Amino acid sequence: MVFKISDIDNTQTPLLEHLIELRKRLVRSFLALAAAFGVCLYFSNDIFAILVRPLAAAFPPGEGKLIYTKLYEAFFVDIKVALFAAFFVSFPVIANQLWAFVAPGLYAKEKKAFLPFLVATPVLFALGASLAYFVVMPTAFKYFLGFQHTSAGLKQEALPAMGDYLDLVMRFIFMFGASFLLPVLLLLLQRAGLLTRQQLVRARRYVIVIIFVVAAIITPPDVISQFLLAIPLLALFEGTLLIMRFNEKKAARRAADAAEDGDDAPKELTADEAAE
């Protein structure tokens, strides 16, 4: 077959339409993020006060303070806080625009299959972030502040910087939230046919080691924080295996029903049978 320039010209319009649609979705997402950033920047002190509560509760009453060692550090902390909060506030709009761009290319059955994952993703992320904020950070901060004491007449006092503390809090919240998306990832791989429950069961010992290694990397260097992340991840992993087992049984029942329907279907008569 001879390749012609007209073959390229005929494909330009659909591609251009997709690019225009993508630009429209990106612009809407950016505008939503920018609007949320403006609002969050106005309330940045209030938002930062919420993020500081775990550290304030770890200090003895009336003690503790945050410092900044660079003149511009407090300003950039407000910018980071506003951007961090704006992402969470505008995420529903961004996710909706992403889905609106992808959904037209999916069949109705595929849309129905992806719907549980779309619902589970923000829920699991919120659970992970809540675990970090309400349990892990207060426990870890109390543990770290326990090293304050006096040596040779010199007082060792914790004076956390605003920027360092904010980076630590954002790391806690994001890493814990992302880690809790493990079931979504595994179930998507199963639905795509790239992973089975039997493979995960055989690799369980390796998965446990990987979970503890990941927990040690993304948490501060203390055993308490590592276990506070690793144990929920192990529970989510085992729960995912149960869901996979349910999905496999459901798929087997559907295959059996389809086979029975095929056997019950009327068969076409051959020429000899028709003549008889």
N, C-alpha and C positions, 0 to 999 in steps of 0.2 A: 504494500500500500504506500502510495506517495504522500509524504507529509507536506501540507500546504499551510501558507500563512493564514488562510481563512479559518483553518481549524483552531488557531489561537484566538482569532478575533471573536469567534463564536463563544468562547469560554470566558471572555473578559467581563461580560455583563454580570453573570452570577458572582464572580469573584469580587467585582467592584461593589456589588450590593452587600456582600458579606463584610467587606472592609468598612463600608459606610455604616452598616449596622453595628459593627464592633466599635467604631469611633463614637457613635451615639451612646452606646452603653458605657464606654469608658468616661465620656464627658459627664454623664449623669452620676456615675460613681464618684468622680473627682469633685463634682459640685456638692454632693452629699457629704463627702469627707471634709471639704473646705467649710461648709456651713456648720458641721458638727465641731470642727476645730475652733471656729470663732466663738461658739457658745462655750465650749470647754475651756478655752483660754480665759474667758471672763470669770469662770468658776474654778480656775486652776488651783487657787489656794485651798478652796473647800475640798477639791478632789485629792490634793496632796495630803490634806489633813486626814482623810479617810485612809490613805495608804500608809500614813505614819502611825496609825493606832496600834498595830501589833508591836511596833518598837516602843511606843510610849507605855504600853501595858507591861512590857518586859522590864522596864526600869523601875526602881523603887519609887513610891509616890513622892512627887516634888523634885525628883532628880531627872537627869538626862536632858540632852539637848542635841540639836543638829547644827553643824557649822558648815561654812563654805570658805574654802581657802583661796578661791579666785574671785575677782570682783564680778565677773560675768557669770559665775556658776549658778547663782540663784535665778537669773534670767533664763538661762537655758534649761534649768529644771522645770520652770513653768511651761516652756515650749514643749519639752518632752512629755510632761504630764498631760498637756492639752492634746498632743498628737496621739498619745497612748489611749486616752479616754475617747477621743474622736473616732478611732478605728473601731472600738467596740460599739459606740453609739450608731455609727453609720454602717456597721456590718450587715444588718438586715437589708438595707437598700443595695449594698454592693452585691450581696448574695442573690438578691432578686434580679438584678441586672445581669449577673452571670448566668442565672438560670434562664432568663428570657432570651439570651443569646444562644444558649445550647439547646434548649427544649425543642425548637422547631425542627431540629435535625434528628429527633428521637421518635420512635414509634410509641404508641399509647402504652404498650406493654412495658417498654423500657422506662417511660416516665413513671409508671406505677412502681416499677422495681426500684427506682432511685429515690422515690419519695421517703421511705423510712430512713435512708442514709442522710437526706437533707434535714430531717427532723432530729435525728440522733446526734449529728455533728455539733450544733451549738449547745445541746443539752449536756453532752459528755464534756465538752470544753469548759462549760460553766461549772460542772461538778469538779473537774480538776483544779480550776482556778479557785473555787471555794475551799477545797481541801488545803491548797497552798496558803490562802489568806487566813482562814480561821483555825487551822490546826498546825501546819508545818512551820509557818513563819513565827508565830508566838513561841512555839517549842524551841525552835532553833535559836531565836534571839535571846531567850532566857538562858539557854545553854552557853552561848557565846559571852553574854554579860557576866556569867559566873566566874570568869577568869579575872575580873577586876579585884585587885588586892594590893597590899602594900609590901614592897620589897626594899629592904635596907633603908627604910624611912621615906621611900619614894612611892607615891600613889600611882598605881596603874589604872588609868581611867579611860573608858571608851568614849571617844568623841567622833562619832560617825559623820562623814561629810554628806551633804544633801545629794550631790550627784552620784556618789558611790551607793548610797542607800537606795535611791530610785532605780539605778541599774540592777541592783540585787532583787528588788521587789518585782520589777518587770520580768526579770529572768525567772523568778519563782513562778509567777502567774502564767507566763507564756509556756514555759517548759512543762509545767504540770498539766495545763490545759491541753497542750499538744500531745502529751503522753497518753492522756485518757482517750485519744482518738484511735488507739490500737484496735479495738473491736471493729470500728468502721473500716479500717484498712484491711484487716484479715477477711471480713465478710465480703468486701468488694473483690479481693483476690479470689475468694471462693466462687463468687458469682461469675467472674470472668473465666473460670476454669483453670486458673494458674496455681491453685492451692486447694488441698483437700484436708479434711479433718484427720484422716489417717496419717498424713505427712506431719501435721503438727503434733499429734500424739507421739509419734516415733521420735520427734525432735524436742519433746517437752524438756528434757534435762538441759539441752542447749539453750532453749528459750529462757529458762529460769536464770541461767548464767548471764545471758545477754541482758535481761531485764535488770539484774543487779549491777551489771557494768554500766548500763545507761543511767541508772539511778545514781550511781557514784559519780558519774561525769557531770550531770546537769544539776546536782544538788551541791551545797557547800560541803567542805571536807569533814563531815561528821557522820557517824553511823546512824544517829537518830533520824536525820533527814532522809538518808538513803533508804532506811526501812519504811519510813512513812510514805515514800513514793513506790518502793518495790512491792510492798504487800498489796496495795490496791491494784497495781498493774497485774499481779499474779491472779488476783480475784477476777479481774476483767478478762484475762486470758482464759481462765477456766470457764467463765460464763460464756465466752465466745465459742468455746468448744461445744457447749451444750446447744447453743443456737445453731451451730453448724450441723450438729447431729439431727436436730429437728428439721432443718432445711433439707438434709439428705433424705430423711424418711419421707418428707413431703414430696420431694422430687421422685422418689421410688414409687410412691402411691400413684402419682400422676402418670408415670410411665406404665404402671400395671393397668390403670384404668384405660389408658390409650390403647394398650395392647388388647384388652378385652373388647373395647369398642371396635377395633379392627377385625377381631375374630367374628363379632356379631354382625358385621356389615354384610349385605348381600353380595354374593360373588357373581361375576359375569359368567354366563353359560358359554361353553365351547360350541363350535359349529355342529359337531355330532350330537351334543346334548340338545341343541335347539331343534335339530331335525327330528329327533325322537319325540 
